[in-house]
């Protein structure tokens, strides 16, 4: 959680405002939204792997 907070402060965006900034064409928002999407994807993959291991 501390890492996420540090990244949000460093970027100057919260997730909702980052999407708005992306739509407005702010270049800084592109990297933030890409990193946010990558984090969501990694989390989902880890959760699926964890679930599959518990069911086995």
N, C-alpha and C positions, 0 to 999 in steps of 0.2 A: 504494500500500500504506500509505503514511503517513497518508493521509486516512482510510482505513478504520480504522486503529488509533486515530486520534484520535477518530473517531465512537464506536467501541466503548468507549473509556475515558470519553468524555463521557456516554454513555447509561448506562453501568454494566452492560451486558449483553454476553454473547457470543451468537452466533446460536442455539445450542441452548437456553440458559437463557432467552432472550427468548421462545421459543415456549412454554416452560413458564410463564413469567410472564404471557404473553398468556392462556393457558388458566386461570390463577388470577385473571385479571381486573385486572391492574395496568395503569392507564391509560398509564403511560410506555411500556409494552411495545407498545401499539397503534401509536404513531408509529414506533418502532424497527422493528417487523416490516413496517409499510407501506413504510418507506424501504428496507429490505432487499429486499423484493419488487420495488420499483421499480428498484433497482440491478440485480437479477438479470435483469429484463425488458429493461432498456436494454442490458446486456451481451449478452444473447442476440440482440437485434435487430442490434447492431453486428457481431457475429460472422457472422450470416446475410448481412448486406450485404457484408461482407468476402469471404465464401466465394463469393457470387454474382459479385462483381467479378473474382475470380481465375479463375472458370470461363468468363467471357465472353471 
